[in-house]
């Protein structure tokens, strides 16, 4: 029974107004006209959706579920966002809580290319938690970033990504960095016998991001990362459908300011649009996601009963090496742990290597 | 004295914590590491910015101003957003209130191509308020939308745009609609002697939007519209810098859910990235922007002392024809009034024509 695009909102409203308010949202998100002036049969029968339910919450708010005909989204990712939360985003009393879409639209979107299985294959780790870290800080020269990358690869970290703040800066050009870091992981692999994946951050206007993607894939990167909310969610979809040959990590930068639940945005839309792994702030760090939100995010990302591949949850944002076993116990094995800052609490390169090694050992245990 | 990228946030914090909180935001937005582990001189001297001021507000919140070195933005629009509100967007106690950038970065961004003067020239109306309306609702066939467009053009409305919900739907293909509506305005011009501008809504993944833009410009549209927050703000910049030959309207769809003040997002960023006219919800309609916000938005968009052209404020969202003179008195003459729904309160095509004519007459008075 999910033939339409079902959108769940939390709406602040006086009880006497909630029915009219819900009708207003229904119309705003499709026809943008009062029902009284709609005179076209096709519009009335195939465009205007319906209110599925209105539920009073103990918070004094209401959970309303609206269903729009699938055709309103025009098989287009940008237009899907428009139908979900276009003008209604401009009404501060409404939060987008959840989204459900028909299997046909899910297939049109296409979802991830690699998912958990593809990432495990790429890193050669069939079971257990995976490890990842970030090259930082912004401002280091390419040589220095590549040296850190080499250290992390020597330690055996599975996936070494750019910090999402590393762009095409004058002090570390994108192309130079990609070449140097791919090379650093290859040299480390000659020592260790294991190939770490280097994952650059793609950032810029769409045509520049496509250039970066092509360059990186040709240079032999193990994956790529983008921040879909900075670049635009439709670009995520376009990259995945048209160009992608390696797994894609999605970063939540710029995405938290949206009045959209993390579950809907990161848990559903990022995966539907094609991310193979989704980074999000772990509970207990320097961000404020609750344990429950993190558990729900992990479950949504690892979902496999909708026909799309499960993808990797990547909790991040202040995980301490000291909290590793707790975090693993919480998430189970299909997870990629992302520890950045905590590794860098090292006085020199050797201490950095030792901390990275203990991270890997802790994850492999 | 504006040598860096100055970002103003409103932060909820206990007074005892605000200094540490501000330091945390400063580091989060650039290096993503605690200061104690920063060991590189270039990073310390040229990447880590500084706190300019912390001001206690009567609301129990604080206004903090942080300055980042211009180089952190890497001359890239997406990375600029990242520096302004990347990870910090994930912290719900922080709102982005305002942004100031150096003249050099402003010149790099480039801003609008046409601005108010270019739009006035395109519509042939050198002074006084301009008029605009929207083709709607989603679901009408191309023929029916073109017929409405013809009616509005006969009435002399300056700019007739697609509703932002008109995409490349099976029931009204983008290319067909553009051809039919350009033709409708030309036929009307043969009757009236005045050419209305038809402005289609571009929507889709970036490559599809570029296709639509090229098709539309070749077909002779008078302008184009995009929703930058649906498509991604960097695509706005790319279109304006690389492809645009007609004025561009920006629509706020999906943009209101951001914890960014309308002034910063619509008033500054949209213009800096290149919009020639910015649509926003007018006060007193079905959205909740206050009169003060609307006045500030209009002033920011019409700014001309920063070296970029002033652009047109386009208040919309429930302006009634009956409120026209009040709205004109409020905004003065450099404004484009956008009335959609109120025009459609018409029993038939002739009534629609009459309402549209009275809208134009009211604006021209």
Interface residues (C-beta under 8 A of the other chain):
Chain A: X24 X28 X29 X30 X31 X32 X33 X34 X36 X37 X38 X40 X42 X43 X46 X47 X48 X71 X72 X74 X76 X77 X78 X79 X81 X82 X83 X85 X86 X87 X89 X90 X91 X92 X93 X96 X134 X136 X137 X138 X139 X140 X141 X144 X163 X164 X165 X167 X168 X169 X170 X171 X203 X204 X205 X206 X207 X208 X227 X230 X231 X232 X233 X234 X235 X237 X238 X242 X252 X253 X254 X255 X256 X257 X258 X259 X260 X281 X286 X287 X288 X317 X340 X341 X344 X345 X346
Chain B: X24 X28 X29 X30 X31 X32 X33 X34 X36 X37 X38 X40 X42 X43 X46 X47 X48 X71 X72 X74 X76 X77 X78 X79 X81 X82 X83 X85 X86 X87 X89 X90 X91 X92 X93 X96 X134 X136 X137 X138 X139 X140 X141 X144 X163 X164 X165 X167 X168 X169 X170 X171 X203 X204 X205 X206 X207 X208 X209 X227 X230 X231 X232 X233 X234 X235 X237 X238 X242 X252 X253 X254 X255 X256 X257 X258 X259 X260 X281 X286 X287 X288 X317 X340 X341 X344 X345 X346
